[in-house]
Amino acid sequence: MFGRRKDVVYKVLSTKKRAVALHKLSAELETPAPALLKTVKELESEGLVEVFYGVDKASIMVRAKTLEDYFGSEV
């Protein structure tokens, strides 16, 4: 079941063209933020997403890495 959760989170992030706040993603997926953060951290360790801290109110931002990130604008 956990593998499917990671797939769903990555698919949602990859359809967005920019970074999203963790709390907004949590509300969209109707998933508690701590559980979502754990999933996002595992995706980060696999090199699939980028996690960074936003400027506003120390928010945690998440962005999916895509093929364009790896190959530049050649794709």
N, C-alpha and C positions, 0 to 999 in steps of 0.2 A: 504494500500500500504506500509506503514512504517514497518509493521510486516514482510512483505516479504523481505524488504531490510535487516532487522536484520537477517533473516534466511539465506539469500545469503552470507552476510558477515561472519556469523559464519561457514557456510559450507566451504567457501573458506579457512578460517583460520584453521579449524579442519583437512583439508586434508594436510596442511603443517605440518611437524613434528617439526618445530622450530619457533621461533619468527621472525616476519618480520617487517620492518620499515613501518611506517604509510604512508610515501610518496610513497613507492614502491607499497603498497597495493592500494593506491589511484589511481596510474597510471594503475594498473592491472584491477581494477574495473571501470575505467573511471568515477570516482566520485571525486568531489572537496574534498580536505583534511578536511576543516572545517565540512562539512556535514558528512563525514566518521568518524571523531573524535567524533562527537555527537552520532552517532550510536554505536561506539565502547564503549563509556562511559556508554551508557545504557546497553550494553551487560555486561560490567564490574560490574555494579550495580546488575545485575541478577546473577553474579557469574560464567558467562560462558567464560569470557576471562580475561587475565591478561595484564595490561598496565604498562609499566615501561620505564625508560629513558635509552637509549643506551649510550655507551661511546663516540662514534664518533659523533662530531658536535651536541651534545645534541638532537639526534634523538629520536622520540617516537617509541617504539617497542611494538608490540601486539602479544600475543600468546593465542591460544584457550586452555581452560582447557578441558581435556578429562576424560573419566572414569578412566584411569590409574592414573591421578592426585588425584582422590578421593579414589581409592581403592589400590593404590600402584601397584606393579608388579604382583598382584594376577590375574588380568584380562588377 
